[in-house]
Amino acid sequence: MNLTNFRFETDADGIALVTWDMPGRSMNVINAEVVGELGQITDKIASDQAIKGAVFTSGKDGFAAGADLTMLETAGKEYARRAKAEALRKRNENPFANDVTAWGHGVERDDIEPIAEDIAGWSSLGR
């Protein structure tokens, strides 16, 4: 395993000692790199038959300060981007979901309604 934020040792009794000690920080914080390393550690513990248990500890005075605020900001922006993309995708699947956008562009309701009724899953524009 290639770990930057953790030390991983296994003793003769098969007990793994995982020490969380982020270099250059006064407190441990959860960020994407830490989550990735935790994935490596849990995979190792689960797949190694010689490991009978694991103890997680901190190399700092406190265990963790929580999530890295920069990571939370990035995650929030990514969530908003995905939510917007999903809303647009759903709108594009049913162009009649917001029939205000269809009117006034040379198309009349009576022209579109029969087509909408023929397409499975689409309403008859609110009738």
C-alpha atoms as one frame of an Amber mdcrd trajectory, in Angstrom:
protein
   0.000   0.000   0.000   1.131   3.504  -0.784  -0.031   5.592   2.194   0.775
   9.222   2.934  -1.630   9.983   5.766  -1.582   6.674   7.639   0.915   4.215
   9.042  -0.122   0.569   8.832   1.547  -2.114  10.941   0.523  -5.668  11.768
   1.827  -7.438  14.858   2.577 -11.147  15.372  -0.954 -11.738  16.717  -2.566
 -10.479  13.508  -3.721  -7.129  14.906  -3.311  -4.213  12.512  -2.483  -0.828
  13.983  -3.582   2.013  11.712  -2.246   5.398  12.786  -3.734   8.481  11.154
  -1.106  11.207  11.120  -1.372  13.707   8.269   2.021  15.271   7.584   2.269
  19.050   7.810  -1.035  19.491   9.649  -1.773  20.135  13.284  -5.020  18.127
  12.991  -6.165  15.229  10.833  -8.928  16.146   8.368 -10.990  14.061   5.981
 -10.284  14.847   2.343 -10.379  12.894  -0.921  -6.853  11.526  -0.431  -7.709
  10.268   3.073 -10.881   8.598   1.791  -8.854   6.853  -0.925  -6.267   5.644
   1.570  -9.005   4.395   3.914 -10.305   2.373   0.981  -6.872   0.788   0.507
  -6.644   0.033   4.237 -10.083  -1.564   4.467  -9.388  -3.630   1.343  -6.143
  -4.866   2.913  -7.815  -5.738   6.221 -10.687  -7.531   4.482  -8.492  -9.512
   2.086  -5.588 -10.512   4.345  -6.491 -13.687   6.244  -3.606 -13.115   8.677
  -5.269  -9.922   9.980  -7.700 -10.793  12.765  -8.573  -7.247  13.844  -7.594
  -3.611  13.496  -7.157  -0.652  15.808  -7.403   2.878  14.433  -5.607   5.612
  16.345  -4.273   9.101  15.781  -0.755  10.436  15.756  -2.191  13.834  16.769
  -3.588  15.052  20.097  -7.117  14.725  18.724  -8.380  12.049  16.370  -9.759
  14.346  13.643 -11.004  17.873  13.112 -13.654  16.712  10.627 -13.913  17.258
   6.908 -11.560  19.522   5.012 -13.631  22.644   4.271 -12.126  22.942   0.795
 -13.310  19.408   0.037 -16.824  20.246   1.279 -16.960  23.339  -0.923 -15.828
  21.319  -3.945 -18.321  18.547  -3.164 -21.129  21.101  -2.830 -20.327  22.628
  -6.212 -20.148  19.174  -7.803 -23.520  18.212  -6.288 -25.087  21.411  -7.644
 -23.593  20.755 -11.096 -24.950  17.196 -11.157 -28.383  18.257  -9.888 -28.636
  20.898 -12.617 -27.521  18.411 -15.282 -30.098  15.878 -14.063 -32.876  18.495
 -14.107 -31.947  19.488 -17.663 -31.782  15.849 -18.726 -35.263  15.192 -17.345
 -36.584  18.332 -19.006 -35.083  17.265 -22.343 -36.666  13.810 -22.053 -40.085
  15.461 -21.831 -40.090  18.779 -23.689 -43.747  19.212 -22.718 -42.977  19.221
 -18.982 -42.876  23.007 -19.154 -45.320  23.798 -21.947 -44.696  27.540 -21.601
 -41.403  27.084 -23.458 -43.109  25.374 -26.405 -45.675  28.090 -27.105 -44.898
  31.254 -29.015 -42.390  29.599 -31.338 -44.716  28.997 -34.289 -46.233  25.912
 -32.682 -49.805  25.705 -31.461 -51.049  23.526 -28.602 -53.467  21.675 -30.922
 -50.533  20.712 -33.180 -48.491  19.177 -30.375 -51.093  17.605 -28.098 -51.931
  14.606 -30.345 -48.218  13.831 -30.672 -47.703  14.045 -26.924 -50.640  11.675
 -26.305 -49.069   9.083 -28.607 -45.744   8.989 -26.760 -45.751   6.486 -23.880
 -45.373   8.078 -20.481 -46.093  11.615 -21.569 -49.209  13.415 -20.376 -51.749
  15.182 -22.556 -50.335  18.525 -21.458 -52.350  18.763 -18.290 -55.767  17.749
 -19.594
